[in-house]
Amino acid sequence: MDREFNPYENQNAPKMDVDFKRNRGSSKKNGMGAVNTGGAVIIIIFAVLCLTIFGLLSFATSFADKKLADRNLENIAQYYGADSAAEAKLAKIYDALDKKTKTDGTVSGFTFSEFDVDVEFDETDENVITVCFETELGSSRDAQVRFSLSAGIEFYYAAETEKLSYKITEWRVIMDSDFVYDDNIAGGPLWEPDGDTDDDDSGGGMFGFGSFEFDFDDEEE
């Protein structure tokens, strides 16, 4: 019976050395490298934040502009509403005075009780009358502040030509306030005029303009 060959028993027998190497496969095999996404993510986040902030700022600006436009529209509508009412009142007063002059030949003795106006008669000329009235501009955002359109009209009847004319001496927006300022805030009055002020300011005030004179000729050509 043959004996089984054992190569380790014979030192002269050929030996086979086997070296086991660790598998060190590189991620860059076949020229494909790893992608670094950290910088790109940071740039994307920064861009999104910038767009968000700019969007919020644009929305806030648009909202503020809309509020300003709405308030401006409200103020203009109130002014022209009061202006239209004052023009209608002026037309009624003129028609009533015109009928008076055609009947009596003078404006003296005319009563303005139905028009709710302040009347001032000229002491030197009975055919000159100054009429003043105010027209409310509507509700205000502040209950202590009220705005109204103040109108002053001077009517004149020329007996020689039998014509009634008028001149607008005042047509402006004025403010009436119930707010009481505290003079002790700064240790004294907030403002004191240096001298007499000129109250004849027919062209001042918001939406105000100077004097205009209108002369109507009733004769038909």
JOWO-V726544 format. One record per residue. N is the residue number from 1. OMEGA is omega in radians with two decimals (none if undefined). Layout:
n-><N/N>
omega-><OMEGA/OMEGA>
This chain:
n-><1/2/3/4/5/6/7/8/9/10/11/12/13/14/15/16/17/18/19/20/21/22/23/24/25/26/27/28/29/30/31/32/33/34/35/36/37/38/39/40/41/42/43/44/45/46/47/48/49/50/51/52/53/54/55/56/57/58/59/60/61/62/63/64/65/66/67/68/69/70/71/72/73/74/75/76/77/78/79/80/81/82/83/84/85/86/87/88/89/90/91/92/93/94/95/96/97/98/99/100/101/102/103/104/105/106/107/108/109/110/111/112/113/114/115/116/117/118/119/120/121/122/123/124/125/126/127/128/129/130/131/132/133/134/135/136/137/138/139/140/141/142/143/144/145/146/147/148/149/150/151/152/153/154/155/156/157/158/159/160/161/162/163/164/165/166/167/168/169/170/171/172/173/174/175/176/177/178/179/180/181/182/183/184/185/186/187/188/189/190/191/192/193/194/195/196/197/198/199/200/201/202/203/204/205/206/207/208/209/210/211/212/213/214/215/216/217/218/219/220/221>
omega-><-3.10/3.12/-3.12/-3.09/3.09/-3.07/-3.11/-3.14/-3.14/-3.09/-3.13/-3.13/3.14/-3.13/-3.14/3.11/3.13/3.09/3.10/3.12/3.13/3.13/-3.10/3.13/-3.11/3.09/-3.14/-3.13/-3.14/3.06/-3.13/-3.11/3.11/-3.12/3.12/-3.05/-3.09/-3.13/3.14/3.12/3.14/3.13/3.13/3.12/3.12/3.12/3.12/3.11/3.13/3.13/3.11/-3.14/3.12/3.09/3.11/3.11/3.11/3.11/3.13/3.12/3.13/3.13/3.11/3.09/3.12/3.11/3.12/3.12/3.11/3.12/3.11/3.09/3.13/3.14/-3.14/3.13/3.12/-3.11/-3.09/3.00/3.09/3.11/3.11/3.12/3.11/3.09/3.12/3.12/3.09/3.13/3.12/3.13/3.14/3.13/3.13/3.11/3.13/3.08/3.12/-3.12/3.11/-3.13/-3.03/-3.12/3.13/3.07/-3.14/3.12/3.14/3.14/-3.12/-3.05/-3.09/-3.05/3.14/-3.14/3.02/-3.05/3.08/-3.14/3.10/-3.11/-3.11/-3.10/-3.10/-3.14/3.09/-3.14/3.07/-3.10/3.12/3.08/-3.14/3.11/-3.11/3.12/-3.11/-3.09/3.11/3.12/3.13/-3.09/-3.11/-3.11/3.12/3.12/3.12/3.10/-3.13/-3.11/3.05/-3.07/3.09/3.13/3.14/3.10/3.11/-3.10/-3.13/-3.11/-3.13/3.12/3.09/3.11/3.11/3.13/3.10/-3.13/3.14/3.08/-3.01/3.11/3.11/-3.13/3.07/-3.05/3.05/-3.10/-3.13/3.13/3.10/-3.12/-3.09/-3.12/-3.12/3.13/-3.13/3.12/3.13/-3.12/3.09/3.12/3.13/-3.13/3.12/3.11/-3.14/-3.10/-3.13/-3.07/-3.06/-3.09/-3.08/3.11/3.12/-3.11/-3.10/3.05/-3.06/-3.07/3.08/-3.11/-3.12/-3.14/-3.06/3.10/-3.08/-3.12/3.12/3.12/none>
